[in-house]
Amino acid sequence: MEATYKAAELAAKARQMFNTTPEVVSVALRLAGKKAYTVDEAKQTVQDFLNKEVR
């Protein structure tokens, strides 16, 4: 089983892991609604958020 991390832990490493700001990571993960994420899940969630169409 892969390790999981809380959104705040992942946001703290936003620049290194996701190449974006901690605020973007926090919002993306909060909107996804989970309590904890694997690194791969978090990366996919952040990517989906960044690629989401603005209306």
Jmol script that loads the backbone (N, CA, C; Angstrom):
load data "model"
ATOM      1  N   MET A   1       0.853  -1.186   0.000  1.00  0.00           N
ATOM      2  CA  MET A   1       0.000   0.000   0.000  1.00  0.00           C
ATOM      3  C   MET A   1       0.892   1.241   0.000  1.00  0.00           C
ATOM      4  N   GLU A   2       0.537   2.195  -0.852  1.00  0.00           N
ATOM      5  CA  GLU A   2       1.304   3.440  -0.934  1.00  0.00           C
ATOM      6  C   GLU A   2       0.988   4.345   0.241  1.00  0.00           C
ATOM      7  N   ALA A   3       1.950   5.145   0.620  1.00  0.00           N
ATOM      8  CA  ALA A   3       1.746   6.121   1.685  1.00  0.00           C
ATOM      9  C   ALA A   3       0.792   7.207   1.203  1.00  0.00           C
ATOM     10  N   THR A   4      -0.009   7.720   2.118  1.00  0.00           N
ATOM     11  CA  THR A   4      -0.912   8.821   1.786  1.00  0.00           C
ATOM     12  C   THR A   4      -0.533  10.036   2.627  1.00  0.00           C
ATOM     13  N   TYR A   5      -0.891  11.193   2.102  1.00  0.00           N
ATOM     14  CA  TYR A   5      -0.531  12.456   2.733  1.00  0.00           C
ATOM     15  C   TYR A   5      -1.735  13.382   2.749  1.00  0.00           C
ATOM     16  N   LYS A   6      -1.805  14.215   3.764  1.00  0.00           N
ATOM     17  CA  LYS A   6      -2.868  15.209   3.853  1.00  0.00           C
ATOM     18  C   LYS A   6      -2.560  16.349   2.885  1.00  0.00           C
ATOM     19  N   ALA A   7      -3.610  17.078   2.522  1.00  0.00           N
ATOM     20  CA  ALA A   7      -3.453  18.174   1.562  1.00  0.00           C
ATOM     21  C   ALA A   7      -2.416  19.185   2.027  1.00  0.00           C
ATOM     22  N   ALA A   8      -2.396  19.510   3.309  1.00  0.00           N
ATOM     23  CA  ALA A   8      -1.441  20.499   3.823  1.00  0.00           C
ATOM     24  C   ALA A   8       0.001  20.032   3.643  1.00  0.00           C
ATOM     25  N   GLU A   9       0.232  18.741   3.823  1.00  0.00           N
ATOM     26  CA  GLU A   9       1.582  18.199   3.640  1.00  0.00           C
ATOM     27  C   GLU A   9       2.012  18.310   2.176  1.00  0.00           C
ATOM     28  N   LEU A  10       1.092  18.005   1.276  1.00  0.00           N
ATOM     29  CA  LEU A  10       1.393  18.083  -0.151  1.00  0.00           C
ATOM     30  C   LEU A  10       1.555  19.526  -0.603  1.00  0.00           C
ATOM     31  N   ALA A  11       0.735  20.421  -0.084  1.00  0.00           N
ATOM     32  CA  ALA A  11       0.827  21.838  -0.445  1.00  0.00           C
ATOM     33  C   ALA A  11       2.171  22.421  -0.020  1.00  0.00           C
ATOM     34  N   ALA A  12       2.703  21.939   1.090  1.00  0.00           N
ATOM     35  CA  ALA A  12       3.994  22.434   1.578  1.00  0.00           C
ATOM     36  C   ALA A  12       5.121  22.128   0.589  1.00  0.00           C
ATOM     37  N   LYS A  13       4.946  21.128  -0.234  1.00  0.00           N
ATOM     38  CA  LYS A  13       5.951  20.737  -1.233  1.00  0.00           C
ATOM     39  C   LYS A  13       5.482  21.060  -2.652  1.00  0.00           C
ATOM     40  N   ALA A  14       4.573  22.003  -2.785  1.00  0.00           N
ATOM     41  CA  ALA A  14       3.933  22.302  -4.068  1.00  0.00           C
ATOM     42  C   ALA A  14       4.929  22.628  -5.181  1.00  0.00           C
ATOM     43  N   ARG A  15       5.886  23.468  -4.882  1.00  0.00           N
ATOM     44  CA  ARG A  15       6.817  23.883  -5.941  1.00  0.00           C
ATOM     45  C   ARG A  15       7.665  22.717  -6.426  1.00  0.00           C
ATOM     46  N   GLN A  16       8.164  21.900  -5.513  1.00  0.00           N
ATOM     47  CA  GLN A  16       9.022  20.778  -5.902  1.00  0.00           C
ATOM     48  C   GLN A  16       8.235  19.657  -6.579  1.00  0.00           C
ATOM     49  N   MET A  17       7.070  19.326  -6.048  1.00  0.00           N
ATOM     50  CA  MET A  17       6.319  18.162  -6.541  1.00  0.00           C
ATOM     51  C   MET A  17       5.401  18.469  -7.711  1.00  0.00           C
ATOM     52  N   PHE A  18       4.811  19.667  -7.712  1.00  0.00           N
ATOM     53  CA  PHE A  18       3.753  19.970  -8.689  1.00  0.00           C
ATOM     54  C   PHE A  18       4.085  21.143  -9.598  1.00  0.00           C
ATOM     55  N   ASN A  19       5.202  21.815  -9.325  1.00  0.00           N
ATOM     56  CA  ASN A  19       5.612  22.979 -10.111  1.00  0.00           C
ATOM     57  C   ASN A  19       4.538  24.067 -10.137  1.00  0.00           C
ATOM     58  N   THR A  20       3.918  24.283  -8.989  1.00  0.00           N
ATOM     59  CA  THR A  20       2.900  25.318  -8.851  1.00  0.00           C
ATOM     60  C   THR A  20       2.919  25.823  -7.412  1.00  0.00           C
ATOM     61  N   THR A  21       1.983  26.681  -7.073  1.00  0.00           N
ATOM     62  CA  THR A  21       1.975  27.293  -5.741  1.00  0.00           C
ATOM     63  C   THR A  21       1.233  26.430  -4.722  1.00  0.00           C
ATOM     64  N   PRO A  22       1.545  26.625  -3.454  1.00  0.00           N
ATOM     65  CA  PRO A  22       0.824  25.892  -2.407  1.00  0.00           C
ATOM     66  C   PRO A  22      -0.684  26.165  -2.433  1.00  0.00           C
ATOM     67  N   GLU A  23      -1.058  27.387  -2.794  1.00  0.00           N
ATOM     68  CA  GLU A  23      -2.482  27.738  -2.848  1.00  0.00           C
ATOM     69  C   GLU A  23      -3.222  26.913  -3.887  1.00  0.00           C
ATOM     70  N   VAL A  24      -2.615  26.730  -5.043  1.00  0.00           N
ATOM     71  CA  VAL A  24      -3.245  25.931  -6.105  1.00  0.00           C
ATOM     72  C   VAL A  24      -3.428  24.491  -5.636  1.00  0.00           C
ATOM     73  N   VAL A  25      -2.393  23.934  -5.034  1.00  0.00           N
ATOM     74  CA  VAL A  25      -2.474  22.551  -4.556  1.00  0.00           C
ATOM     75  C   VAL A  25      -3.554  22.426  -3.485  1.00  0.00           C
ATOM     76  N   SER A  26      -3.588  23.356  -2.551  1.00  0.00           N
ATOM     77  CA  SER A  26      -4.591  23.316  -1.476  1.00  0.00           C
ATOM     78  C   SER A  26      -6.005  23.341  -2.029  1.00  0.00           C
ATOM     79  N   VAL A  27      -6.266  24.253  -2.943  1.00  0.00           N
ATOM     80  CA  VAL A  27      -7.613  24.376  -3.510  1.00  0.00           C
ATOM     81  C   VAL A  27      -7.974  23.138  -4.329  1.00  0.00           C
ATOM     82  N   ALA A  28      -7.062  22.684  -5.165  1.00  0.00           N
ATOM     83  CA  ALA A  28      -7.337  21.516  -6.006  1.00  0.00           C
ATOM     84  C   ALA A  28      -7.679  20.300  -5.157  1.00  0.00           C
ATOM     85  N   LEU A  29      -6.910  20.053  -4.128  1.00  0.00           N
ATOM     86  CA  LEU A  29      -7.139  18.876  -3.300  1.00  0.00           C
ATOM     87  C   LEU A  29      -8.380  19.035  -2.430  1.00  0.00           C
ATOM     88  N   ARG A  30      -8.620  20.242  -1.950  1.00  0.00           N
ATOM     89  CA  ARG A  30      -9.821  20.477  -1.135  1.00  0.00           C
ATOM     90  C   ARG A  30     -11.083  20.264  -1.975  1.00  0.00           C
ATOM     91  N   LEU A  31     -11.079  20.772  -3.196  1.00  0.00           N
ATOM     92  CA  LEU A  31     -12.253  20.613  -4.064  1.00  0.00           C
ATOM     93  C   LEU A  31     -12.485  19.156  -4.448  1.00  0.00           C
ATOM     94  N   ALA A  32     -11.428  18.374  -4.496  1.00  0.00           N
ATOM     95  CA  ALA A  32     -11.566  16.951  -4.828  1.00  0.00           C
ATOM     96  C   ALA A  32     -12.236  16.185  -3.694  1.00  0.00           C
ATOM     97  N   GLY A  33     -12.141  16.702  -2.485  1.00  0.00           N
ATOM     98  CA  GLY A  33     -12.931  16.175  -1.374  1.00  0.00           C
ATOM     99  C   GLY A  33     -12.384  14.997  -0.599  1.00  0.00           C
ATOM    100  N   LYS A  34     -11.164  14.575  -0.877  1.00  0.00           N
ATOM    101  CA  LYS A  34     -10.610  13.454  -0.122  1.00  0.00           C
ATOM    102  C   LYS A  34      -9.814  13.973   1.076  1.00  0.00           C
ATOM    103  N   LYS A  35      -9.628  13.102   2.061  1.00  0.00           N
ATOM    104  CA  LYS A  35      -8.866  13.472   3.260  1.00  0.00           C
ATOM    105  C   LYS A  35      -7.369  13.264   3.068  1.00  0.00           C
ATOM    106  N   ALA A  36      -6.994  12.255   2.259  1.00  0.00           N
ATOM    107  CA  ALA A  36      -5.584  11.944   2.049  1.00  0.00           C
ATOM    108  C   ALA A  36      -5.384  11.431   0.628  1.00  0.00           C
ATOM    109  N   TYR A  37      -4.176  11.645   0.112  1.00  0.00           N
ATOM    110  CA  TYR A  37      -3.864  11.297  -1.264  1.00  0.00           C
ATOM    111  C   TYR A  37      -2.514  10.606  -1.335  1.00  0.00           C
ATOM    112  N   THR A  38      -2.379   9.693  -2.287  1.00  0.00           N
ATOM    113  CA  THR A  38      -1.035   9.213  -2.628  1.00  0.00           C
ATOM    114  C   THR A  38      -0.412  10.311  -3.485  1.00  0.00           C
ATOM    115  N   VAL A  39       0.880  10.248  -3.697  1.00  0.00           N
ATOM    116  CA  VAL A  39       1.551  11.256  -4.515  1.00  0.00           C
ATOM    117  C   VAL A  39       0.981  11.242  -5.936  1.00  0.00           C
ATOM    118  N   ASP A  40       0.769  10.056  -6.495  1.00  0.00           N
ATOM    119  CA  ASP A  40       0.228   9.964  -7.855  1.00  0.00           C
ATOM    120  C   ASP A  40      -1.179  10.536  -7.950  1.00  0.00           C
ATOM    121  N   GLU A  41      -2.022  10.232  -6.962  1.00  0.00           N
ATOM    122  CA  GLU A  41      -3.386  10.787  -6.946  1.00  0.00           C
ATOM    123  C   GLU A  41      -3.349  12.304  -6.862  1.00  0.00           C
ATOM    124  N   ALA A  42      -2.487  12.812  -6.017  1.00  0.00           N
ATOM    125  CA  ALA A  42      -2.380  14.264  -5.855  1.00  0.00           C
ATOM    126  C   ALA A  42      -1.908  14.924  -7.140  1.00  0.00           C
ATOM    127  N   LYS A  43      -0.905  14.344  -7.783  1.00  0.00           N
ATOM    128  CA  LYS A  43      -0.411  14.912  -9.037  1.00  0.00           C
ATOM    129  C   LYS A  43      -1.501  14.942 -10.095  1.00  0.00           C
ATOM    130  N   GLN A  44      -2.253  13.865 -10.207  1.00  0.00           N
ATOM    131  CA  GLN A  44      -3.337  13.807 -11.193  1.00  0.00           C
ATOM    132  C   GLN A  44      -4.428  14.815 -10.859  1.00  0.00           C
ATOM    133  N   THR A  45      -4.780  14.929  -9.587  1.00  0.00           N
ATOM    134  CA  THR A  45      -5.814  15.861  -9.150  1.00  0.00           C
ATOM    135  C   THR A  45      -5.402  17.304  -9.445  1.00  0.00           C
ATOM    136  N   VAL A  46      -4.162  17.645  -9.150  1.00  0.00           N
ATOM    137  CA  VAL A  46      -3.667  19.003  -9.409  1.00  0.00           C
ATOM    138  C   VAL A  46      -3.639  19.267 -10.915  1.00  0.00           C
ATOM    139  N   GLN A  47      -3.163  18.306 -11.705  1.00  0.00           N
ATOM    140  CA  GLN A  47      -3.138  18.467 -13.163  1.00  0.00           C
ATOM    141  C   GLN A  47      -4.542  18.681 -13.714  1.00  0.00           C
ATOM    142  N   ASP A  48      -5.491  17.883 -13.252  1.00  0.00           N
ATOM    143  CA  ASP A  48      -6.877  18.027 -13.710  1.00  0.00           C
ATOM    144  C   ASP A  48      -7.411  19.414 -13.365  1.00  0.00           C
ATOM    145  N   PHE A  49      -7.094  19.884 -12.175  1.00  0.00           N
ATOM    146  CA  PHE A  49      -7.537  21.211 -11.735  1.00  0.00           C
ATOM    147  C   PHE A  49      -6.924  22.296 -12.621  1.00  0.00           C
ATOM    148  N   LEU A  50      -5.640  22.191 -12.891  1.00  0.00           N
ATOM    149  CA  LEU A  50      -4.970  23.211 -13.714  1.00  0.00           C
ATOM    150  C   LEU A  50      -5.465  23.202 -15.162  1.00  0.00           C
ATOM    151  N   ASN A  51      -5.903  22.046 -15.639  1.00  0.00           N
ATOM    152  CA  ASN A  51      -6.366  21.935 -17.030  1.00  0.00           C
ATOM    153  C   ASN A  51      -7.866  22.163 -17.171  1.00  0.00           C
ATOM    154  N   LYS A  52      -8.539  22.403 -16.068  1.00  0.00           N
ATOM    155  CA  LYS A  52      -9.987  22.583 -16.094  1.00  0.00           C
ATOM    156  C   LYS A  52     -10.341  23.861 -16.876  1.00  0.00           C
ATOM    157  N   GLU A  53     -11.358  23.745 -17.689  1.00  0.00           N
ATOM    158  CA  GLU A  53     -11.800  24.890 -18.488  1.00  0.00           C
ATOM    159  C   GLU A  53     -12.426  25.947 -17.591  1.00  0.00           C
ATOM    160  N   VAL A  54     -12.046  27.186 -17.821  1.00  0.00           N
ATOM    161  CA  VAL A  54     -12.623  28.314 -17.070  1.00  0.00           C
ATOM    162  C   VAL A  54     -13.855  28.778 -17.806  1.00  0.00           C
ATOM    163  N   ARG A  55     -14.933  28.941 -17.075  1.00  0.00           N
ATOM    164  CA  ARG A  55     -16.181  29.367 -17.718  1.00  0.00           C
ATOM    165  C   ARG A  55     -16.505  30.800 -17.381  1.00  0.00           C
TER     166      ARG A  55
END
end "model"
wireframe off; spacefill off
backbone 0.3
color backbone group
